[in-house]
Amino acid sequence: MDDLSAITAALAEVGPRLKRLRIQRDVTLAELAAATGISKSTLSRLESGQRRPSLELLLPISQAHQVPLDELVGAPEVGDPRIRLTARKVNGNTVLPLTRQPGPIQTYKMVIPARRTEPELCTHEGHEWLYVLSGKLRLLLADHDLVLGPGEAAEFDTKLPHWFGSTGEGPVEILSLFGRQGERIHVRARPRSSKK
């Protein structure tokens, strides 16, 4: 395959990739149009391959979904090609394991769809730390009903009844660190030395 054919093939995959990403994140064309300022019909033509992808269209979509541009266009992965991190669906959430080896603490990136709003409290052994990357996360923890925004975190013993999901305002993207019982996340910060 020559360079021109490879480029044409890569461009043909952009539309289906955009549609898959939007559907995985449970975002409608109208919602994406509102977030990007791109008309619904243009987004539809882009996803169906009737509109050629351009940087001026892909950049706002990349920002709206909060994914790197190379993920939208299918740029080849850099690094060891033998290592494949594969996302999977778990209880309606998209879960990407980030820890490559077994160990006491496992790390995941999760995308929780906007429709996941119905609490189902559960308990189990372990300790969890959640960090919100984007969206609003609703966390029910024992008697507490909390809403966490981007940059906020929560840490809790999973033996407490708990549930987390979307507030219904849109999808939520989080980092989750989960450890066996007793494996807590330790945050250490050293105060600045005061100069006198």
N, C-alpha and C positions, 0 to 999 in steps of 0.2 A: 504494500500500500504506500503510495507516494505521500508527500507532506500535504498536498492539497486535499487528497481523499481523506486523510486522517483528520484534517481540520473540519471538513464537511461532515464527517461521521460524528465528531465530537459535538459540533453545533446542533446536529439532529437530535442528540440525547438531552440537550438542555431543557427543552420543553417538558418532556415526560418527567425529568428530575424535579423541575419546579412544581409540577402538579403533585407528585408524590410527597414532596416536602410540605406543601400547603395542606394536603389531606392528613398527613401524619400529625401536623400541629393543630388540626381541627379548626382551620381558618377558612372562611368563605371568600369567594372572589370579591364580594362587596367590601368585606373587612380589610382585605389586602389592598384594595383600591384606595380605601380611606387612609390606610397607614402609609402608602407610598406616593399618593398623588397621581398614580397611573390609572387610566380609565379601565373599567371592568372588561370592556371589549378588547382592549389592547392586551390585558393580562390573559384573557381567554385565548386570543390568537397566538400569543407567545407560548402558552402551555400546549396548544395543539400543533405547534410547528408552522403555523401560517404566518407568523411574524418572526423575523430573524432577530436573535438576541443581540443587544448592544450594551455597552458599558453604562449608558445613561438609563437603561431599563433595569439592568442587573444590580447596580449599586443600591438603589432604594429598596429593592426586594431583599438583598443581602442584609441591609440594615434592619428592615422590618422583621425578618426571621432571626436576626442576630446570629448569622452563620457566615463563615468566611466566603469570599467571592469564589475561591477555587473549589469550594464544595458545590456551588451552584453549577459551575461549568465542568466539573468532573476532572479537575487537574490531577495528574498522577501524584500519588502519595510519595512523600519524601521519607526516607528511612528504610528500615529493614522490611523488604516486601514479604517476608515470611510471617510477620506479625500482623494479624488481622483483628481489629476490634469490631465486633459486629453488634449492631443494635438489635434488640428484640422487643416484642410486645409482652408486657406483664400487667395483667389486670387493666388493660386499656391504655397503660402508660408506655412510652417509648423509653427503653432502658439501655444505656450504653455502659458496659463495664469498663472502668479505666485502670483497674489493678490487673497486671498481667500475670501475677503469680499468686499461689495460695498463701494465706497469711492471716494473722488475727484480725486485721482491719481491711475491709474491702471498700473500694470507692466506685461510685456510679454517677453518671450524668443522666438525669431523667427529664423528660418532657411530659408534663401532665396536661391532657387536653382540657379545654374550657368546660366541656360537658361533665367532667368528673367532679361533681359537687355534692353527691349524696353520701354522707358519712357512714362508714362501716367500721366501728371501733374494733381494734384487735389488741392482743397482748402476746408477747413471746420473749424468750431469753435474748438479751443483747443490749447494746447501747448505740444510739444513733445521733448523728450530727448532721443537720441540714443547713445548706447555705443557698439563698435565693439569688439566682443569676438574673432572671427577668420575670415579669408578671407579678401576680399577688398570690401567695400561698396561704391557704386556710389550714391551720393546725389545731386539731382538737386533742388536748392532752389532759387526761383526768377531768377536772372541773373547769379547765381553762379553754377558751375559744379565742384563738389568736389569729391575726392577719399579719403576715410578714411580707415586706417588699424587697426589691433588689438591694443587696448588700447586707441584709439582715440574716441572722443565724439562730438556730435553736439546737440545744443538746438535751437528750432525755434518755431515761432508762425505759426500754421497750416493754418492761413488765407492767408499766402504767398503761391503762387503756388509751389508745391513740389512733389517730387517722389524719392524713393530710391530703389535700386536693386543691382544686381551683376555687376561687371566689365566684366563678361564673363570668368574670369580666374578660377572660382570655386565657390562653395557655400559660403554663408556668414552667420555667426551666430552673432546675435545681441541681446542686451537687449533694450527694448523700454519702456519708462515711458511716459504715456499719461495722461494729465490732462485737465479738462474743462478750458475754457478761463479764464485767470487770475490766474490759478493754476500753477505757475512756479516752477521749481526745484530750490531750494536755496542751494548753496554750500557755506559752511562757513569754512574758514580756519583761524586759529589764528597764527600770526607770532611767531616764537620762541622769547623768551625774551632774549635780549642781555645782557650778563654778562660783567660788566666792572671791 
